[in-house]
Amino acid sequence: MLIVALSLFAACSQPEPSSPPSAPSDASLPESTTEAGYELKLTIVYDNNEYDPRLETKWGFSCLVKGLERTVLFDTGGDSDTLLGNIKKLKIDPKQIDAIVLSHIHGDHVGGLRGFLEDNNDVIIYLPESFPESFKDETRSFGTEVVEISEAEELFDGVYTTGELGNGIKEQSLIVVTRKGLVVITGCAHPGVVNILSKSKDMVADKPVFMVMGGFHMAGAAITQIESVIEYFRQLGVRKVAPCHCSGDETRKLFKEEYGEDYIDSGAGKIITLP
């Protein structure tokens, strides 16, 4: 059962930021619908950082992505009451969501799934292959299509998964190809945010990384480690950053100092629109 599966996994632990990897190999991907002129709208519907005072904040993460071939919910936060309550306060109809991408098994990212499926089971769920079979089975019991992800692949037009990354906690991140470049959305970045970006560029070498958002898993990291990651972001040419969830206050502070106007203050209710 989902409840049993969730009880076996703790929320995100403290990170160990990784060193910048070697340069990625060349690759290219076709133009996406977002490049053709669609507006991409990213809404953080669940987070432990406050942004919109109307919304409830709790430990976890969930982001709604609209403007693509399908409307995607990336992660489901820690509980369905908060998730659905926040979604409805933002006047979003859960039944308009077509797909759910789950980054990793921790309860603060999958805890809202059961309640969501009770409200809308007409979705495709993309989850890491390493998820417990009991979790997959109960998810399918709602009549929901489950797609297991192991390798990097295209989910649909202009939207890619990094595939399962990491030697411990397996995690996938989402890559959206836009006219401005890549938008990379991380759940908790357990494999290391640097490694996630390296994989993203390895997949789409001809596109710059325009924005990185989500949990960077750097709460409690040493300042020197945070500065090393920021340096890698700059070397890679990342234009905008929106760290939240498990990124940590010091990480957010240092990124804001470095990025200035290109730092996006994020939390529950933050809406980011890209033309």
C-alpha positions in Angstrom: 0.0 0.0 0.0 1.1 3.6 -0.6 0.8 4.4 3.1 3.0 1.4 4.0 5.5 2.3 1.3 5.7 5.9 2.5 6.4 4.9 6.1 9.5 3.1 5.0 11.2 6.2 3.6 12.3 9.3 5.5 12.1 12.8 4.1 15.1 14.3 2.4 18.3 14.1 4.4 21.3 16.5 4.4 23.1 16.7 1.0 26.6 16.2 -0.1 27.2 18.5 -3.0 29.3 17.0 -5.7 32.2 18.4 -7.7 31.7 19.7 -11.3 32.0 16.8 -13.8 33.8 16.8 -17.1 32.2 18.5 -20.1 29.3 16.6 -21.7 29.2 15.0 -25.1 27.5 16.6 -28.1 23.8 15.8 -28.7 20.7 17.6 -30.0 17.0 17.4 -29.7 14.1 18.6 -32.0 12.3 21.8 -31.4 9.5 21.6 -28.9 6.1 23.1 -28.7 7.4 25.7 -26.2 9.9 26.9 -28.8 7.0 27.4 -31.2 5.6 30.2 -29.1 3.6 28.6 -26.3 3.7 30.2 -22.9 5.3 28.0 -20.2 3.8 28.5 -16.8 5.4 26.9 -13.7 3.5 27.1 -10.4 4.9 25.8 -7.1 1.9 24.3 -5.4 3.6 22.7 -2.4 6.7 23.9 -0.6 8.1 24.5 2.9 9.0 28.1 1.9 6.3 30.7 2.0 5.6 32.9 -1.0 1.8 33.4 -1.4 0.4 33.9 2.1 -2.9 32.3 1.0 -1.2 28.9 0.7 -0.2 26.4 3.4 3.4 25.6 3.7 4.7 22.2 4.7 7.9 20.2 4.1 7.9 18.9 0.6 7.7 19.9 -3.0 5.3 19.9 -6.0 5.3 22.0 -9.1 2.7 22.3 -11.9 3.9 22.8 -15.4 1.4 24.2 -18.0 1.8 25.2 -21.6 3.1 21.9 -22.9 1.4 19.1 -24.9 0.3 17.8 -21.5 -0.2 19.6 -18.1 2.3 18.0 -15.7 2.4 17.8 -11.9 6.0 17.2 -10.8 5.9 15.5 -7.4 2.9 15.6 -5.1 4.3 17.1 -1.8 3.9 15.4 1.6 0.1 15.1 1.9 -2.9 15.4 -0.3 -4.9 17.8 1.9 -2.3 20.5 1.6 -1.6 19.7 -2.1 -5.2 19.8 -3.2 -6.1 22.7 -0.9 -3.3 24.8 -2.4 -4.2 23.8 -5.9 -7.8 24.8 -5.4 -6.8 28.1 -3.8 -4.9 28.9 -7.0 -8.1 28.1 -9.0 -6.4 25.1 -10.7 -8.7 22.2 -11.6 -7.0 18.9 -10.7 -8.9 17.2 -13.5 -7.0 19.3 -16.0 -3.7 17.6 -15.0 -2.7 15.0 -17.5 0.5 13.5 -16.1 2.4 13.2 -12.8 6.2 12.8 -12.7 7.5 11.5 -9.4 11.2 12.3 -8.7 11.9 9.9 -6.0 10.3 7.7 -3.3 10.6 10.0 -0.2 7.3 10.8 1.4 7.6 14.6 1.1 7.5 14.1 -2.7 4.9 11.3 -3.1 2.8 11.7 0.0 0.0 13.6 -1.9 -0.4 11.0 -4.6 -3.2 8.8 -3.1 -5.5 11.7 -2.3 -4.8 13.2 -5.8 -5.8 9.9 -7.5 -9.0 9.8 -5.5 -9.8 13.1 -7.1 -8.4 12.4 -10.6 -7.1 9.0 -11.7 -7.1 9.9 -15.4 -3.4 10.6 -15.5 -0.2 9.0 -16.6 2.3 8.5 -13.8 6.0 8.5 -14.6 8.0 7.0 -11.7 11.5 5.6 -11.2 11.7 1.9 -11.9 13.3 1.4 -8.5 10.1 2.3 -6.6 8.8 -0.5 -4.5 6.5 -2.9 -6.3 3.8 -2.4 -3.6 3.8 1.3 -4.4 3.4 0.6 -8.1 0.7 -2.0 -7.6 -1.4 0.2 -5.4 -1.0 3.2 -7.8 -2.3 0.9 -10.6 -5.2 -0.1 -8.4 -6.7 3.3 -9.1 -6.9 2.4 -12.8 -4.0 4.7 -13.5 -1.4 4.1 -16.2 2.1 3.8 -14.7 5.2 4.2 -16.8 8.5 3.0 -15.2 11.5 5.1 -15.9 15.1 3.9 -15.8 17.0 5.6 -18.6 16.9 9.2 -19.9 14.1 9.5 -22.5 11.6 11.8 -24.1 8.3 11.7 -22.2 6.5 13.8 -24.8 7.2 16.7 -27.2 9.9 18.9 -25.6 9.8 17.2 -22.2 12.5 14.8 -21.1 13.5 12.9 -18.0 17.1 12.5 -16.9 16.3 8.9 -16.0 17.2 7.4 -12.7 20.4 9.0 -11.3 22.3 8.4 -8.1 24.0 5.4 -6.5 21.9 5.5 -3.3 18.5 7.2 -3.6 17.4 6.9 -7.3 16.0 10.1 -8.6 14.8 11.6 -11.9 14.6 15.3 -12.8 12.5 17.0 -15.5 13.9 18.8 -18.5 11.7 21.2 -20.5 13.1 22.5 -23.8 12.0 26.1 -24.3 12.8 28.9 -26.8 15.2 30.4 -24.1 16.9 27.2 -23.3 16.5 24.3 -20.9 14.4 24.5 -17.8 15.6 21.9 -15.3 13.2 21.0 -12.4 14.7 19.0 -9.5 12.8 17.3 -6.7 15.5 17.0 -4.1 18.7 16.6 -6.2 19.9 13.6 -4.1 22.3 12.7 -7.0 23.8 16.2 -6.8 22.4 19.2 -8.6 25.7 19.5 -10.5 25.4 15.9 -11.8 21.8 16.5 -12.8 22.8 19.6 -14.8 25.7 17.6 -16.4 23.2 14.9 -17.5 20.8 17.5 -18.8 23.6 19.1 -20.9 24.8 15.7 -22.0 21.3 15.1 -23.5 20.8 18.6 -25.0 24.3 20.0 -25.7 23.1 22.6 -28.2 20.8 24.4 -25.8 21.9 26.6 -22.9 20.5 25.9 -19.4 18.1 28.9 -18.9 16.8 28.1 -15.5 17.2 25.6 -12.7 14.4 25.3 -10.0 13.4 23.0 -7.2 15.2 21.4 -4.3 19.0 21.6 -4.5 19.6 19.4 -1.4 22.1 21.7 0.1 20.7 22.6 3.5 23.5 22.5 6.0 26.2 22.4 3.3 29.5 24.2 3.9 29.8 27.6 2.3 32.8 26.5 0.3 30.6 23.7 -1.2 27.8 26.0 -2.0 30.2 28.4 -3.7 31.7 25.6 -5.7 28.2 24.7 -7.0 27.4 28.4 -7.8 30.7 28.5 -9.7 29.7 25.5 -11.8 26.3 27.1 -12.5 28.1 30.2 -13.8 30.6 28.1 -15.9 27.6 26.3 -17.4 25.9 29.6 -18.2 22.8 29.1 -16.1 20.8 32.3 -16.5 18.2 32.1 -13.7 17.9 30.1 -10.5 14.9 29.3 -8.3 16.1 27.2 -5.4 13.5 26.1 -2.8 12.5 23.1 -0.7 15.7 21.4 0.6 18.1 24.0 -0.8 18.7 25.6 2.6 18.6 29.3 3.7 22.3 29.8 3.3 22.2 28.3 -0.2 19.4 30.6 -1.2 21.2 33.6 0.3 24.4 32.9 -1.6 22.7 32.3 -4.9 20.7 35.5 -4.5 23.9 37.4 -3.8 25.5 36.0 -7.0 22.5 36.1 -9.3 20.9 39.3 -8.2 17.9 40.1 -10.5 18.2 36.6 -12.0 17.5 35.0 -8.7 13.9 34.0 -8.4 12.5 34.0 -4.8 10.4 30.8 -4.6 8.0 29.1 -2.3 4.4 27.8 -2.2 2.4 29.8 -4.7 5.2 31.2 -6.8 4.3 31.4 -10.5 7.1 31.7 -13.1 6.0 32.4 -16.7 8.3 32.0 -19.7 7.3 33.3 -23.2 
